Amino acid sequence: MKKVILFIFTILALSCSSEDTPVDGIVGKWMLYKAEYENTVYNYEINGQCGSQALVMVGGNNKFVTETYYSNADCTGYTSRTEWEWVKENDGTYGIYPMGQTVPERTLILTNNEIKVTEPGFITVTKYYKRIL
């Protein structure tokens, strides 16, 4: 009987895991520290774990990113929040897709502890984020 219980416990321990997919280096919380609009650079302050804009990259089976624009310095309020799906592309970049869409709205490049986000459009905007968590 002890062998049966030990066998069942071993099977349960081996079959349980927190995620089915490996954790990607992009998963975490990121704060905006710099942006470029038409060759003009704007710097943003990061106050501890807070700043004017945050990206939270969630991994696992349902990969999504939440972008939050904070309306105050202590990150307790926000003016808008948007969610997209993210996909690691074959070239190593990340595509940011509106939920249910097949064409990426933004391109994300990860280098060390920085994310570079390019938002193409009439005016190309490039934003730079630092890892907070």
C-alpha positions in Angstrom: 0.0 0.0 0.0 2.8 2.4 0.8 4.4 1.7 -2.6 1.1 2.6 -4.3 0.8 5.8 -2.4 4.4 6.7 -3.1 3.9 5.9 -6.8 0.8 8.1 -7.0 2.5 10.9 -5.2 5.5 10.7 -7.6 3.3 10.8 -10.6 1.4 13.8 -9.3 4.6 15.7 -8.4 6.1 15.1 -11.8 2.9 16.1 -13.7 2.3 19.4 -12.0 4.1 22.5 -13.2 3.4 26.2 -13.0 3.7 26.7 -16.8 3.6 24.5 -19.8 5.9 26.9 -21.8 9.3 28.2 -20.8 9.5 31.7 -19.4 10.6 34.3 -21.9 13.0 37.1 -20.9 10.4 39.7 -21.9 7.9 38.7 -19.1 7.7 41.3 -16.4 6.9 44.9 -15.7 8.6 47.7 -17.7 8.5 51.5 -17.3 8.8 54.1 -20.0 12.0 56.2 -19.6 12.5 57.7 -23.1 10.5 58.3 -26.3 11.4 59.6 -29.8 8.8 61.5 -31.9 10.1 62.9 -35.2 13.7 62.9 -34.1 13.0 64.7 -30.8 13.9 62.8 -27.7 11.7 63.0 -24.5 12.9 61.6 -21.2 10.5 60.4 -18.5 11.2 59.9 -14.8 10.8 56.6 -13.1 10.0 56.8 -9.4 10.9 53.4 -7.9 8.4 51.0 -9.5 6.3 53.8 -10.9 6.4 56.0 -14.0 4.0 57.7 -16.5 3.5 54.6 -18.6 4.0 50.9 -17.9 4.0 47.7 -19.9 3.3 44.4 -18.1 4.3 41.4 -20.2 2.5 38.2 -19.1 3.8 34.8 -20.3 2.5 31.3 -20.2 -0.1 29.8 -22.5 -2.0 33.1 -22.8 0.7 35.7 -23.6 -0.6 39.3 -23.4 0.7 42.7 -22.7 -1.1 45.4 -20.7 -0.2 49.1 -21.4 -1.2 51.5 -18.7 -0.9 55.3 -18.7 -0.8 56.6 -15.2 -2.4 59.9 -14.3 -0.4 60.5 -11.1 3.0 60.0 -9.6 2.2 57.1 -7.3 0.7 54.8 -10.0 -2.6 54.5 -8.2 -4.7 55.9 -11.0 -4.6 55.5 -14.7 -6.1 57.3 -17.6 -6.2 54.4 -20.0 -5.4 50.7 -20.2 -5.0 48.5 -23.3 -4.4 44.8 -23.7 -2.7 43.1 -26.7 -1.4 39.6 -27.4 2.4 39.2 -28.0 4.1 36.7 -30.1 7.9 36.0 -30.4 8.6 36.2 -34.2 11.1 34.1 -36.1 13.6 37.0 -36.3 13.7 37.3 -32.5 11.5 40.4 -32.3 8.1 40.5 -30.7 4.9 41.3 -32.5 2.2 43.1 -30.5 -1.2 42.2 -31.9 -4.6 43.7 -31.0 -6.7 40.8 -29.5 -7.9 38.5 -32.3 -5.9 40.3 -35.1 -3.3 38.7 -37.4 -1.3 41.9 -38.2 1.0 43.3 -35.5 0.3 46.9 -34.4 3.7 47.3 -32.9 7.2 45.7 -32.9 9.1 45.1 -29.8 12.9 44.4 -29.5 14.4 43.1 -26.2 18.0 43.8 -25.4 19.3 43.1 -21.9 17.0 45.1 -19.5 15.5 47.4 -22.2 12.5 47.1 -24.5 12.4 49.2 -27.7 8.8 49.6 -29.0 8.2 50.9 -32.5 4.8 52.2 -33.4 4.6 52.9 -37.1 2.1 55.3 -38.5 1.9 58.8 -39.9 4.6 59.7 -37.3 6.8 56.8 -36.2 7.0 56.7 -32.4 9.8 54.8 -30.7 9.5 54.2 -26.9 12.1 52.7 -24.6 11.2 50.9 -21.4 13.4 49.6 -18.5 12.6 46.5 -16.5 11.2 47.2 -13.1 10.0 43.7 -12.0 
